């Protein structure tokens, strides 16, 4: 008789990923406290910290001036997102030699659904060890990872977090909720500061109290079906995943202090539009709305949005940005700008788009619409082949080209093509 187990998921998290990649690439950084930063200035914050830095109390998101107080000898390294993406693909390739990757959750986290004999506890643990050894051989000795095994993806992530760095932990149904009771509410994925306050207002101040509520009560606290799904995930019930639809494409940049004048910030916003429009075309979508967000040095914000006829050409999107920027400039004049962001909304796949008769701008002749789109696509092809900004629209920011390369967000890994956009 084949042994059975309720382990259905393997969850892997590469420990201190950005900092570990930098230590792997530069032996002089190994064993030393390292913080990865977006720009080399004390006014920014750490986007990653090595375990040596974490031992001093350094945390992700901590201002660099505070980091230096805690750890005067820390080494700061400018982020190299293209490098992190290349390592990411190397890591995924190695994992898939052992088990198919079901879902990439972030640049350093993946989840794998287990089947058949892989679900047997000893086999699942053996699989985790093989993957960990394979990553060291493929990606390097600095790339340690933690692996969690459990009946649901949520529980597998919790198991993964129980031992860092370099952990391998399994949670089975018969161990619930005992194996979770020592955790705080905030230790559970999906429970941040706001959700914790909401739970406490509902009289839930511990894992034991959370475990005891009903699915309907969870739905009420969360304000929707997400709470009910969370309850089932936490209790080891593996529900089918819901399909997601792309809703927006956006890019943002924090400006170094020397480049916060409005004229420079406007050029950065224009360059972000070039990047977003190229992504829009590569993904095969049209946009019908454009958003601009500007954060000033005094931390006040300006937000504007413009409705568009369905488009994907750079000319139309740059024109929309100029209209939004004029609205910002009218209100804020020469105020210094800390951050700019652009977002393309109301996306529609080209295959599902309305015919040109209804979707195109009636103020632009059909021939011009087509020419604009074709010219934009031709520029994409040149830049992908010969390098970013080989051909471009107008003046580029004087901050240098590297700043505009793709950035890794918490839950989005750029495609390699983005580094030429």
Buried (B, 14 or more C-beta within 10 A) or exposed (E): EEEEBBBBBBBBBBBBBBBBBBBBBBEEBBEBBBBBBBBEBBEBBBBBBBBBBBEBEBBBEBEBEBBBEBBEEBBBBEBBBBBBBBBBEBBBEBBEEBBEBBEBBBBBBBBBBBEEBBBBBEBBBEBBEEBBEBBBEBBBEBBBBBBBBBBBBBBBBBBBBBEBBEBBBBBBBEBBBEBBEEBEBEEBBBBEEEBBEBBEEBEBEEBEBBBEBEBEBBBBBBEEEEBBBBBBBBBBEBEEEEEEEEEEBBBBBBBBEEBBBBEBBBBBBBBBBBBBBBBBBBBEBBBBBBBBBBBBBEEEEBEBBBEBBBBBBBBBBBBBBEEBBEEBBEEBEEBBBBBBBBBBBBBBEEEEBEEEEEBBBEEBEEEBBBBBBEBBBEBBEEBBEEEBBEEBBEEBBEBEEEBBBBBBBEEEBBBEBBBBB
